[in-house]
Amino acid sequence: MDKQKLKQLRDIRYEIQTLTKLLHKKKETLHDVVTGSSAEFPYTKHVMHIEGIDYDKEKDNRERICLKLKNRIEIAEQLEYDILKWIDSIEDSKTRTIFTLRYIDNKTWTQISNILGKYYGDYARITHDRYFEKERKEKGL
């Protein structure tokens, strides 16, 4: 896992939310104005507003769009799951808390340091960066 993927978590969650809204969006209705007359004599001409759905066009387009949206949602949910799983795999409780507060709860470094009872704002960031450095050394990068 790298910092860039972790930073995407907020955007991934927003993307899932947006795509889900699009997936459940109601069908688009068409509107038109026509002229007609009354059903009884004397026939009087008047304007009528009509609306409806072009089912043939709508069905094909909607099915293709839904398939693409569902696929994109699945990909985003898998990325979210991978990130959360990686954070949960951090053994040290304090480090895991820092990652959780930063990437899941979207807290600033100063807020995280204050939550942890540290009086200098760089504590959380330094711990975070040291963890990544340690991971990098263990992988031989």
N, C-alpha and C positions, 0 to 999 in steps of 0.2 A: 504494500500500500504506500502511496506517496501523498504529499501534501495537496497536490492538485486534485486528486480524486476526492480527498476528504473535503476540500473546499467546495466541491460540486454538490455535496449532500443537500444543501438548502435549495439549490437550483433544481436538482433532481426531484425533490419533494414538490416544488412549485410546478414542475413539468407534469408530474403525475396528476396533480390536482387540475391543471388546465386541460389536459387530455381527457380526463374523466368527465369534465364538464362538457367538452365538445362531443364526446361519445353519447352523452345523454341529452344532447340538444334536441329540441323538438323539430319536427319536420317544417321546412320552409313553405309557407303558403303563398300562393300567387293571388294577386288582386287585379280586378279589371272593372271597367264600366261599360255597360251595354244599354241600348235603348229598347224599350218594349212598349206594349200597350196593355190596357186593362182587359180583363177577360170578358167583360160584358159590353154591349152596345150602349152608348156611343163610345167607341174605342178612343182612348186618350193616350197619347204618346208621353212616356216619362222615362227617366234615367234610373237604372238599377245598378247597385254595386254588388259584384259577385266575388267570391274567393274560393279557392280550392287548392288541391295538390295534384301535380302531374305525376301520378303513381308510377308509370312506366319509367320515366326518367329518374324519379326519386329513388325507386327501389334499387336500380343498378348502381347508381352513384353512392347511395347510402351504405349498401353492402360493402363496396370497395373501401369506402372511407372508414367504416367501422372496423374492418379487418386491419387496415393500416394503423388506426388508433390503438386497437388492442395490442398489436405487435409492439408499438412504441411504448405503451404502458408496461408491458411485460419486461422489456429491456430496462426501462428506468427502475422498475421495482426490483429487478435482479441486482442492478448496481447499488441501490439503496440497501438491500439485504447484505451484499458483500461488504459494504462499508460498516454497517452495524455489527456484523459478525466479526470483522477485524477489530473493531473497538472493544467488543466483548472479550476478545482473545488476549487482551493486554493483561498480564498477570498482576502487576502492581496496582493496588487499589487507587492510590492517589493519582497515578499517571492515567489510569482508566477514567477517573473522575474528571481530570483536566480535559481529556479528549471528548468526553461526553458533554461537558459544559460548553466547550468551544464549538464542536461541530453539530451536536444534536440540539442543544439549547441556544446556540448562537450568542454566547456571552463574549465580552471583550476580555483581553488578558488581565486588565486591572480588576474587572468584576470577578473573574475566576480566582485571582489571588486573594481578594477580599473574602470571598466565600470560604476559601481554604484557611483563612485566618492569618495570611501572610501580609505584612504591611508594605512591602514593596511590590509594585505592579509587574515587574519583570519575572517574578518567581514562576508563574504558570508557563510563560513563554519559554523560559530557559529550560524548565523541566521537559516541556514538549519537544524542544529542539534537541536536547540531549538524548531523548528516547529515539528520535529519528536517526541521530548520529550513531547510537549504539546498534540499532537495527541494520544500518548500512554497513558497519564494521563486521557484524556477525555474518552478513551475506557476502562479505568480501568485495564490496563495491568501492 
